């Protein structure tokens, strides 16, 4: 009888998959979607990465290669779930200090203090 030794550096652990999931969750939080959609897309992302590549394969890649793989998985999951990735709009309310100053034109000037 031959026993097969499993290469633990190439298998994904629960912790490793959790890191993938949480990184996707944080990235998807910048987009306009429900929390349930974020969680579903993050599960899809973790699944695509962990089933497509071993941990050892990703660790051996250049940062640019890993970034491309992750970006592709990120977009593919949104596409497969029919979710448009639209960034959240941030609304900036000017405060009093940001409006202070004087402006001058050819025939008039005005100041906010």
N, CA, C and O atoms as CSV, one atom per row, in Angstrom:
chain,resi,resn,atom,element,x,y,z
A,1,UNK,N,N,0.829,-1.196,0.000
A,1,UNK,CA,C,0.000,0.000,0.000
A,1,UNK,C,C,0.868,1.253,0.000
A,1,UNK,O,O,1.837,1.386,0.748
A,2,UNK,N,N,0.469,2.147,-0.869
A,2,UNK,CA,C,1.191,3.410,-0.966
A,2,UNK,C,C,0.331,4.516,-0.368
A,2,UNK,O,O,-0.859,4.628,-0.665
A,3,UNK,N,N,0.942,5.315,0.465
A,3,UNK,CA,C,0.211,6.449,1.017
A,3,UNK,C,C,0.645,7.707,0.282
A,3,UNK,O,O,1.829,7.920,0.022
A,4,UNK,N,N,-0.318,8.514,-0.039
A,4,UNK,CA,C,-0.022,9.754,-0.739
A,4,UNK,C,C,0.074,10.868,0.283
A,4,UNK,O,O,-0.808,11.057,1.120
A,5,UNK,N,N,1.163,11.591,0.190
A,5,UNK,CA,C,1.369,12.702,1.104
A,5,UNK,C,C,0.809,13.982,0.468
A,5,UNK,O,O,1.170,14.322,-0.658
A,6,UNK,N,N,-0.043,14.667,1.164
A,6,UNK,CA,C,-0.642,15.885,0.660
A,6,UNK,C,C,0.310,17.052,0.877
A,6,UNK,O,O,0.879,17.226,1.955
A,7,UNK,N,N,0.466,17.844,-0.176
A,7,UNK,CA,C,1.312,19.033,-0.097
A,7,UNK,C,C,0.498,20.155,0.549
A,7,UNK,O,O,-0.356,20.766,-0.095
A,8,UNK,N,N,0.769,20.412,1.811
A,8,UNK,CA,C,-0.025,21.398,2.549
A,8,UNK,C,C,0.248,22.829,2.102
A,8,UNK,O,O,-0.531,23.723,2.432
A,9,UNK,N,N,1.330,23.077,1.361
A,9,UNK,CA,C,1.596,24.437,0.891
A,9,UNK,C,C,0.728,24.785,-0.315
A,9,UNK,O,O,0.589,25.961,-0.652
A,10,UNK,N,N,0.144,23.784,-0.967
A,10,UNK,CA,C,-0.655,24.072,-2.151
A,10,UNK,C,C,-2.158,24.064,-1.884
A,10,UNK,O,O,-2.936,24.497,-2.733
A,11,UNK,N,N,-2.571,23.582,-0.729
A,11,UNK,CA,C,-3.998,23.544,-0.425
A,11,UNK,C,C,-4.409,24.821,0.291
A,11,UNK,O,O,-3.609,25.455,0.979
A,12,UNK,N,N,-5.648,25.174,0.116
A,12,UNK,CA,C,-6.177,26.371,0.764
A,12,UNK,C,C,-6.738,26.007,2.123
A,12,UNK,O,O,-7.534,25.077,2.244
A,13,UNK,N,N,-6.332,26.726,3.131
A,13,UNK,CA,C,-6.873,26.534,4.478
A,13,UNK,C,C,-8.096,27.432,4.642
A,13,UNK,O,O,-8.352,28.310,3.819
A,14,UNK,N,N,-8.822,27.205,5.684
A,14,UNK,CA,C,-9.968,28.051,6.005
A,14,UNK,C,C,-9.500,29.496,6.181
A,14,UNK,O,O,-10.148,30.426,5.700
A,15,UNK,N,N,-8.382,29.677,6.865
A,15,UNK,CA,C,-7.848,31.023,7.087
A,15,UNK,C,C,-7.481,31.702,5.767
A,15,UNK,O,O,-7.752,32.888,5.576
A,16,UNK,N,N,-6.868,30.946,4.864
A,16,UNK,CA,C,-6.479,31.496,3.565
A,16,UNK,C,C,-7.684,31.933,2.749
A,16,UNK,O,O,-7.673,32.996,2.129
A,17,UNK,N,N,-8.726,31.105,2.753
A,17,UNK,CA,C,-9.951,31.449,2.024
A,17,UNK,C,C,-10.673,32.619,2.689
A,17,UNK,O,O,-11.304,33.431,2.013
A,18,UNK,N,N,-10.578,32.698,4.006
A,18,UNK,CA,C,-11.184,33.817,4.728
A,18,UNK,C,C,-10.498,35.129,4.346
A,18,UNK,O,O,-11.156,36.159,4.199
A,19,UNK,N,N,-9.186,35.090,4.188
A,19,UNK,CA,C,-8.444,36.285,3.763
A,19,UNK,C,C,-8.918,36.722,2.378
A,19,UNK,O,O,-9.135,37.911,2.147
A,20,UNK,N,N,-9.080,35.771,1.455
A,20,UNK,CA,C,-9.585,36.092,0.120
A,20,UNK,C,C,-10.977,36.720,0.206
A,20,UNK,O,O,-11.247,37.744,-0.423
A,21,UNK,N,N,-11.847,36.099,0.986
A,21,UNK,CA,C,-13.224,36.573,1.150
A,21,UNK,C,C,-13.241,37.986,1.716
A,21,UNK,O,O,-13.926,38.861,1.186
A,22,UNK,N,N,-12.485,38.214,2.796
A,22,UNK,CA,C,-12.482,39.528,3.444
A,22,UNK,C,C,-11.883,40.616,2.563
A,22,UNK,O,O,-12.339,41.759,2.592
A,23,UNK,N,N,-10.866,40.270,1.781
A,23,UNK,CA,C,-10.277,41.275,0.890
A,23,UNK,C,C,-11.275,41.655,-0.206
A,23,UNK,O,O,-11.357,42.819,-0.598
A,24,UNK,N,N,-12.032,40.674,-0.700
A,24,UNK,CA,C,-13.061,40.966,-1.701
A,24,UNK,C,C,-14.190,41.787,-1.082
A,24,UNK,O,O,-14.690,42.724,-1.705
A,25,UNK,N,N,-14.587,41.445,0.121
A,25,UNK,CA,C,-15.655,42.163,0.816
A,25,UNK,C,C,-15.277,43.637,0.975
A,25,UNK,O,O,-16.104,44.523,0.757
A,26,UNK,N,N,-14.037,43.888,1.351
A,26,UNK,CA,C,-13.566,45.270,1.509
A,26,UNK,C,C,-13.555,45.989,0.160
A,26,UNK,O,O,-13.950,47.152,0.071
A,27,UNK,N,N,-13.107,45.307,-0.877
A,27,UNK,CA,C,-13.057,45.925,-2.208
A,27,UNK,C,C,-14.459,46.199,-2.743
A,27,UNK,O,O,-14.705,47.264,-3.309
A,28,UNK,N,N,-15.374,45.257,-2.572
A,28,UNK,CA,C,-16.745,45.437,-3.058
A,28,UNK,C,C,-17.496,46.504,-2.258
A,28,UNK,O,O,-18.500,47.033,-2.736
A,29,UNK,N,N,-17.028,46.828,-1.056
A,29,UNK,CA,C,-17.719,47.829,-0.237
A,29,UNK,C,C,-17.627,49.227,-0.852
A,29,UNK,O,O,-18.345,50.136,-0.436
A,30,UNK,N,N,-16.752,49.400,-1.832
A,30,UNK,CA,C,-16.610,50.696,-2.513
A,30,UNK,C,C,-17.657,50.874,-3.608
A,30,UNK,O,O,-17.744,51.927,-4.240
A,31,UNK,N,N,-18.452,49.817,-3.823
A,31,UNK,CA,C,-19.422,49.839,-4.909
A,31,UNK,C,C,-20.849,49.886,-4.380
A,31,UNK,O,O,-21.139,49.429,-3.275
A,32,UNK,N,N,-21.720,50.444,-5.189
A,32,UNK,CA,C,-23.114,50.608,-4.825
A,32,UNK,C,C,-23.866,49.291,-5.004
A,32,UNK,O,O,-24.286,48.954,-6.111
A,33,UNK,N,N,-24.034,48.552,-3.914
A,33,UNK,CA,C,-24.767,47.286,-3.925
A,33,UNK,C,C,-25.178,46.951,-2.498
A,33,UNK,O,O,-24.703,47.561,-1.540
A,34,UNK,N,N,-26.061,45.981,-2.374
A,34,UNK,CA,C,-26.514,45.584,-1.043
A,34,UNK,C,C,-25.429,44.756,-0.345
A,34,UNK,O,O,-24.508,44.252,-0.988
A,35,UNK,N,N,-25.552,44.628,0.957
A,35,UNK,CA,C,-24.612,43.802,1.727
A,35,UNK,C,C,-24.687,42.348,1.277
A,35,UNK,O,O,-23.664,41.667,1.204
A,36,UNK,N,N,-25.888,41.871,0.976
A,36,UNK,CA,C,-26.066,40.493,0.507
A,36,UNK,C,C,-25.342,40.277,-0.821
A,36,UNK,O,O,-24.725,39.231,-1.025
A,37,UNK,N,N,-25.411,41.251,-1.718
A,37,UNK,CA,C,-24.698,41.155,-2.995
A,37,UNK,C,C,-23.188,41.134,-2.768
A,37,UNK,O,O,-22.469,40.371,-3.413
A,38,UNK,N,N,-22.711,41.976,-1.847
A,38,UNK,CA,C,-21.276,41.999,-1.524
A,38,UNK,C,C,-20.805,40.638,-1.008
A,38,UNK,O,O,-19.756,40.133,-1.408
A,39,UNK,N,N,-21.597,40.066,-0.122
A,39,UNK,CA,C,-21.230,38.768,0.454
A,39,UNK,C,C,-21.239,37.668,-0.613
A,39,UNK,O,O,-20.340,36.827,-0.643
A,40,UNK,N,N,-22.248,37.671,-1.486
A,40,UNK,CA,C,-22.308,36.668,-2.559
A,40,UNK,C,C,-21.137,36.803,-3.521
A,40,UNK,O,O,-20.533,35.806,-3.916
A,41,UNK,N,N,-20.819,38.033,-3.896
A,41,UNK,CA,C,-19.699,38.250,-4.803
A,41,UNK,C,C,-18.375,37.878,-4.142
A,41,UNK,O,O,-17.478,37.354,-4.802
A,42,UNK,N,N,-18.250,38.141,-2.871
A,42,UNK,CA,C,-17.020,37.800,-2.147
A,42,UNK,C,C,-16.839,36.291,-2.049
A,42,UNK,O,O,-15.718,35.794,-2.153
A,43,UNK,N,N,-17.933,35.557,-1.852
A,43,UNK,CA,C,-17.866,34.089,-1.859
A,43,UNK,C,C,-17.451,33.582,-3.238
A,43,UNK,O,O,-16.622,32.681,-3.356
A,44,UNK,N,N,-18.036,34.168,-4.271
A,44,UNK,CA,C,-17.684,33.801,-5.647
A,44,UNK,C,C,-16.197,34.042,-5.895
A,44,UNK,O,O,-15.511,33.189,-6.458
A,45,UNK,N,N,-15.704,35.201,-5.476
A,45,UNK,CA,C,-14.305,35.583,-5.655
A,45,UNK,C,C,-13.373,34.594,-4.951
A,45,UNK,O,O,-12.413,34.107,-5.549
A,46,UNK,N,N,-13.656,34.303,-3.695
A,46,UNK,CA,C,-12.815,33.365,-2.935
A,46,UNK,C,C,-12.836,31.989,-3.597
A,46,UNK,O,O,-11.813,31.306,-3.646
A,47,UNK,N,N,-13.982,31.589,-4.097
A,47,UNK,CA,C,-14.128,30.302,-4.765
A,47,UNK,C,C,-13.325,30.255,-6.063
A,47,UNK,O,O,-12.621,29.278,-6.322
A,48,UNK,N,N,-13.426,31.296,-6.873
A,48,UNK,CA,C,-12.694,31.341,-8.148
A,48,UNK,C,C,-11.182,31.278,-7.940
A,48,UNK,O,O,-10.480,30.535,-8.626
A,49,UNK,N,N,-10.700,32.056,-7.001
A,49,UNK,CA,C,-9.253,32.090,-6.752
A,49,UNK,C,C,-8.776,30.763,-6.179
A,49,UNK,O,O,-7.786,30.204,-6.651
A,50,UNK,N,N,-9.472,30.255,-5.167
A,50,UNK,CA,C,-9.004,29.039,-4.491
A,50,UNK,C,C,-9.164,27.784,-5.351
A,50,UNK,O,O,-8.407,26.828,-5.181
A,51,UNK,N,N,-10.128,27.768,-6.266
A,51,UNK,CA,C,-10.284,26.608,-7.144
A,51,UNK,C,C,-9.450,26.718,-8.410
A,51,UNK,O,O,-9.118,25.713,-9.037
A,52,UNK,N,N,-9.119,27.942,-8.777
A,52,UNK,CA,C,-8.339,28.151,-9.998
A,52,UNK,C,C,-6.835,28.016,-9.806
A,52,UNK,O,O,-6.108,27.679,-10.740
A,53,UNK,N,N,-6.379,28.278,-8.596
A,53,UNK,CA,C,-4.939,28.292,-8.321
A,53,UNK,C,C,-4.683,27.735,-6.937
A,53,UNK,O,O,-5.485,27.922,-6.022
A,54,UNK,N,N,-3.579,27.059,-6.791
A,54,UNK,CA,C,-3.177,26.629,-5.452
A,54,UNK,C,C,-2.529,27.817,-4.753
A,54,UNK,O,O,-2.123,28.786,-5.395
A,55,UNK,N,N,-2.440,27.732,-3.473
A,55,UNK,CA,C,-1.780,28.794,-2.696
A,55,UNK,C,C,-0.320,28.919,-3.136
A,55,UNK,O,O,0.209,30.024,-3.253
A,56,UNK,N,N,0.319,27.789,-3.375
A,56,UNK,CA,C,1.727,27.786,-3.794
A,56,UNK,C,C,1.897,28.459,-5.159
A,56,UNK,O,O,2.870,29.178,-5.384
A,57,UNK,N,N,0.946,28.221,-6.069
A,57,UNK,CA,C,1.027,28.852,-7.387
A,57,UNK,C,C,0.931,30.370,-7.264
A,57,UNK,O,O,1.716,31.098,-7.871
A,58,UNK,N,N,-0.015,30.835,-6.490
A,58,UNK,CA,C,-0.158,32.288,-6.310
A,58,UNK,C,C,1.067,32.885,-5.635
A,58,UNK,O,O,1.534,33.960,-6.013
A,59,UNK,N,N,1.585,32.181,-4.631
A,59,UNK,CA,C,2.761,32.679,-3.912
A,59,UNK,C,C,3.982,32.792,-4.817
A,59,UNK,O,O,4.863,33.613,-4.563
A,60,UNK,N,N,4.047,31.974,-5.874
A,60,UNK,CA,C,5.197,31.967,-6.766
A,60,UNK,C,C,5.080,32.992,-7.901
A,60,UNK,O,O,6.028,33.187,-8.662
A,61,UNK,N,N,3.928,33.640,-8.010
A,61,UNK,CA,C,3.698,34.592,-9.106
A,61,UNK,C,C,4.200,35.984,-8.765
A,61,UNK,O,O,4.373,36.351,-7.602
A,62,UNK,N,N,4.425,36.737,-9.821
A,62,UNK,CA,C,4.759,38.147,-9.660
A,62,UNK,C,C,3.534,38.877,-9.114
A,62,UNK,O,O,2.401,38.450,-9.338
A,63,UNK,N,N,3.762,39.965,-8.405
A,63,UNK,CA,C,2.645,40.746,-7.866
A,63,UNK,C,C,1.688,41.183,-8.976
A,63,UNK,O,O,0.471,41.171,-8.793
A,64,UNK,N,N,2.246,41.571,-10.129
A,64,UNK,CA,C,1.411,42.022,-11.246
A,64,UNK,C,C,0.522,40.890,-11.772
A,64,UNK,O,O,-0.620,41.129,-12.165
A,65,UNK,N,N,1.040,39.675,-11.780
A,65,UNK,CA,C,0.247,38.522,-12.222
A,65,UNK,C,C,-0.907,38.258,-11.256
A,65,UNK,O,O,-2.042,38.035,-11.674
A,66,UNK,N,N,-0.604,38.286,-9.974
A,66,UNK,CA,C,-1.625,38.051,-8.947
A,66,UNK,C,C,-2.690,39.139,-9.022
A,66,UNK,O,O,-3.883,38.853,-8.924
A,67,UNK,N,N,-2.263,40.375,-9.193
A,67,UNK,CA,C,-3.200,41.496,-9.283
A,67,UNK,C,C,-4.156,41.296,-10.467
A,67,UNK,O,O,-5.359,41.519,-10.332
A,68,UNK,N,N,-3.634,40.881,-11.612
A,68,UNK,CA,C,-4.464,40.657,-12.796
A,68,UNK,C,C,-5.460,39.524,-12.554
A,68,UNK,O,O,-6.637,39.645,-12.894
A,69,UNK,N,N,-4.994,38.438,-11.975
A,69,UNK,CA,C,-5.873,37.298,-11.678
A,69,UNK,C,C,-6.993,37.724,-10.744
A,69,UNK,O,O,-8.156,37.387,-10.967
A,70,UNK,N,N,-6.648,38.461,-9.705
A,70,UNK,CA,C,-7.652,38.903,-8.736
A,70,UNK,C,C,-8.631,39.896,-9.346
A,70,UNK,O,O,-9.830,39.820,-9.080
A,71,UNK,N,N,-8.137,40.826,-10.161
A,71,UNK,CA,C,-9.021,41.783,-10.827
A,71,UNK,C,C,-9.979,41.075,-11.779
A,71,UNK,O,O,-11.163,41.407,-11.840
A,72,UNK,N,N,-9.460,40.096,-12.522
A,72,UNK,CA,C,-10.306,39.335,-13.446
A,72,UNK,C,C,-11.405,38.582,-12.693
A,72,UNK,O,O,-12.560,38.575,-13.119
A,73,UNK,N,N,-11.046,37.955,-11.583
A,73,UNK,CA,C,-12.027,37.217,-10.776
A,73,UNK,C,C,-13.063,38.179,-10.188
A,73,UNK,O,O,-14.254,37.872,-10.151
A,74,UNK,N,N,-12.605,39.326,-9.736
A,74,UNK,CA,C,-13.460,40.357,-9.157
A,74,UNK,C,C,-14.536,40.764,-10.165
A,74,UNK,O,O,-15.722,40.801,-9.836
A,75,UNK,N,N,-14.117,41.068,-11.390
A,75,UNK,CA,C,-15.042,41.509,-12.440
A,75,UNK,C,C,-15.927,40.366,-12.922
A,75,UNK,O,O,-17.120,40.557,-13.158
A,76,UNK,N,N,-15.342,39.176,-13.068
A,76,UNK,CA,C,-16.083,38.012,-13.559
A,76,UNK,C,C,-17.229,37.656,-12.608
A,76,UNK,O,O,-18.323,37.320,-13.061
A,77,UNK,N,N,-16.992,37.727,-11.319
A,77,UNK,CA,C,-18.045,37.412,-10.340
A,77,UNK,C,C,-19.203,38.398,-10.452
A,77,UNK,O,O,-20.366,37.999,-10.378
A,78,UNK,N,N,-18.899,39.667,-10.627
A,78,UNK,CA,C,-19.952,40.667,-10.781
A,78,UNK,C,C,-20.746,40.397,-12.064
A,78,UNK,O,O,-21.974,40.470,-12.079
A,79,UNK,N,N,-20.022,40.087,-13.128
A,79,UNK,CA,C,-20.645,39.791,-14.417
A,79,UNK,C,C,-21.563,38.566,-14.323
A,79,UNK,O,O,-22.698,38.601,-14.798
A,80,UNK,N,N,-21.075,37.503,-13.721
A,80,UNK,CA,C,-21.846,36.267,-13.590
A,80,UNK,C,C,-23.101,36.452,-12.731
A,80,UNK,O,O,-24.080,35.724,-12.894
A,81,UNK,N,N,-23.069,37.417,-11.824
A,81,UNK,CA,C,-24.203,37.670,-10.940
A,81,UNK,C,C,-25.051,38.855,-11.419
A,81,UNK,O,O,-25.938,39.325,-10.706
A,82,UNK,N,N,-24.763,39.327,-12.636
A,82,UNK,CA,C,-25.504,40.450,-13.239
A,82,UNK,C,C,-25.536,41.688,-12.345
A,82,UNK,O,O,-26.575,42.325,-12.173
A,83,UNK,N,N,-24.379,42.010,-11.784
A,83,UNK,CA,C,-24.276,43.191,-10.928
A,83,UNK,C,C,-23.306,44.167,-11.577
A,83,UNK,O,O,-22.162,43.825,-11.874
A,84,UNK,N,N,-23.787,45.387,-11.790
A,84,UNK,CA,C,-22.951,46.430,-12.373
A,84,UNK,C,C,-22.103,47.044,-11.271
A,84,UNK,O,O,-22.616,47.444,-10.226
A,85,UNK,N,N,-20.816,47.113,-11.513
A,85,UNK,CA,C,-19.912,47.699,-10.518
A,85,UNK,C,C,-19.901,49.218,-10.688
A,85,UNK,O,O,-19.168,49.769,-11.510
A,86,UNK,N,N,-20.729,49.865,-9.894
A,86,UNK,CA,C,-20.804,51.320,-9.913
A,86,UNK,C,C,-20.293,51.834,-8.573
A,86,UNK,O,O,-20.844,51.514,-7.520
A,87,UNK,N,N,-19.236,52.631,-8.629
A,87,UNK,CA,C,-18.650,53.162,-7.400
A,87,UNK,C,C,-19.656,54.004,-6.632
A,87,UNK,O,O,-20.491,54.696,-7.215
A,88,UNK,N,N,-19.558,53.928,-5.323
A,88,UNK,CA,C,-20.387,54.777,-4.465
A,88,UNK,C,C,-20.001,56.231,-4.698
A,88,UNK,O,O,-18.827,56.548,-4.892
A,89,UNK,N,N,-20.979,57.094,-4.677
A,89,UNK,CA,C,-20.693,58.518,-4.822
A,89,UNK,C,C,-20.474,59.108,-3.444
A,89,UNK,O,O,-21.251,58.878,-2.517
A,90,UNK,N,N,-19.418,59.860,-3.330
A,90,UNK,CA,C,-19.166,60.529,-2.058
A,90,UNK,C,C,-19.588,61.982,-2.209
A,90,UNK,O,O,-19.212,62.658,-3.167
A,91,UNK,N,N,-20.348,62.434,-1.281
A,91,UNK,CA,C,-20.808,63.813,-1.302
A,91,UNK,C,C,-20.012,64.597,-0.274
A,91,UNK,O,O,-19.966,64.256,0.908
A,92,UNK,N,N,-19.400,65.637,-0.758
A,92,UNK,CA,C,-18.581,66.470,0.125
A,92,UNK,C,C,-19.365,67.725,0.457
A,92,UNK,O,O,-19.771,68.475,-0.431
A,93,UNK,N,N,-19.570,67.940,1.723
A,93,UNK,CA,C,-20.233,69.166,2.181
A,93,UNK,C,C,-19.149,70.140,2.591
A,93,UNK,O,O,-18.402,69.891,3.538
A,94,UNK,N,N,-19.066,71.250,1.876
A,94,UNK,CA,C,-18.013,72.206,2.232
A,94,UNK,C,C,-18.250,72.808,3.613
A,94,UNK,O,O,-19.379,73.131,3.982
A,95,UNK,N,N,-17.189,72.947,4.351
A,95,UNK,CA,C,-17.309,73.608,5.645
A,95,UNK,C,C,-16.949,75.085,5.468
A,95,UNK,O,O,-16.504,75.513,4.404
A,96,UNK,N,N,-17.151,75.827,6.516
A,96,UNK,CA,C,-16.937,77.271,6.448
A,96,UNK,C,C,-15.500,77.624,6.047
A,96,UNK,O,O,-15.279,78.551,5.268
A,97,UNK,N,N,-14.527,76.880,6.581
A,97,UNK,CA,C,-13.128,77.187,6.287
A,97,UNK,C,C,-12.794,77.013,4.816
A,97,UNK,O,O,-11.991,77.766,4.265
A,98,UNK,N,N,-13.414,76.008,4.169
A,98,UNK,CA,C,-13.081,75.762,2.765
A,98,UNK,C,C,-13.652,76.843,1.852
A,98,UNK,O,O,-13.254,76.950,0.692
A,99,UNK,N,N,-14.580,77.642,2.369
A,99,UNK,CA,C,-15.168,78.705,1.559
A,99,UNK,C,C,-14.565,80.077,1.851
A,99,UNK,O,O,-14.985,81.064,1.248
A,100,UNK,N,N,-13.605,80.164,2.747
A,100,UNK,CA,C,-13.016,81.453,3.076
A,100,UNK,C,C,-12.067,81.889,1.980
A,100,UNK,O,O,-11.321,81.086,1.421
A,101,UNK,N,N,-12.110,83.182,1.685
A,101,UNK,CA,C,-11.184,83.741,0.705
A,101,UNK,C,C,-11.819,84.872,-0.066
A,101,UNK,O,O,-13.009,85.152,0.081
A,102,UNK,N,N,-11.026,85.516,-0.882
A,102,UNK,CA,C,-11.496,86.630,-1.701
A,102,UNK,C,C,-11.201,86.327,-3.163
A,102,UNK,O,O,-10.164,85.759,-3.507
A,103,UNK,N,N,-12.135,86.720,-4.004
A,103,UNK,CA,C,-11.987,86.539,-5.445
A,103,UNK,C,C,-12.257,87.878,-6.115
A,103,UNK,O,O,-13.102,88.657,-5.673
A,104,UNK,N,N,-11.532,88.121,-7.172
A,104,UNK,CA,C,-11.668,89.407,-7.843
A,104,UNK,C,C,-11.769,89.177,-9.342
A,104,UNK,O,O,-11.052,88.362,-9.923
A,105,UNK,N,N,-12.698,89.935,-9.952
A,105,UNK,CA,C,-12.859,89.922,-11.395
A,105,UNK,C,C,-12.535,91.317,-11.896
A,105,UNK,O,O,-12.136,92.174,-11.108
A,106,UNK,N,N,-12.696,91.563,-13.172
A,106,UNK,CA,C,-12.375,92.879,-13.727
A,106,UNK,C,C,-13.229,93.987,-13.138
A,106,UNK,O,O,-12.735,95.085,-12.884
A,107,UNK,N,N,-14.508,93.707,-12.919
A,107,UNK,CA,C,-15.397,94.776,-12.477
A,107,UNK,C,C,-15.973,94.584,-11.071
A,107,UNK,O,O,-16.747,95.426,-10.617
A,108,UNK,N,N,-15.626,93.522,-10.380
A,108,UNK,CA,C,-16.136,93.344,-9.011
A,108,UNK,C,C,-15.232,92.382,-8.231
A,108,UNK,O,O,-14.396,91.687,-8.809
A,109,UNK,N,N,-15.418,92.357,-6.914
A,109,UNK,CA,C,-14.706,91.395,-6.060
A,109,UNK,C,C,-15.661,90.959,-4.960
A,109,UNK,O,O,-16.593,91.686,-4.618
A,110,UNK,N,N,-15.434,89.783,-4.409
A,110,UNK,CA,C,-16.243,89.330,-3.290
A,110,UNK,C,C,-15.380,88.508,-2.360
A,110,UNK,O,O,-14.383,87.914,-2.770
A,111,UNK,N,N,-15.782,88.484,-1.092
A,111,UNK,CA,C,-15.018,87.768,-0.066
A,111,UNK,C,C,-15.964,86.960,0.820
A,111,UNK,O,O,-17.088,87.372,1.104
A,112,UNK,N,N,-15.474,85.808,1.241
A,112,UNK,CA,C,-16.152,85.006,2.255
A,112,UNK,C,C,-15.183,84.888,3.425
A,112,UNK,O,O,-14.058,84.415,3.263
A,113,UNK,N,N,-15.622,85.318,4.597
A,113,UNK,CA,C,-14.772,85.238,5.784
A,113,UNK,C,C,-15.407,84.411,6.860
A,113,UNK,O,O,-14.825,84.239,7.932
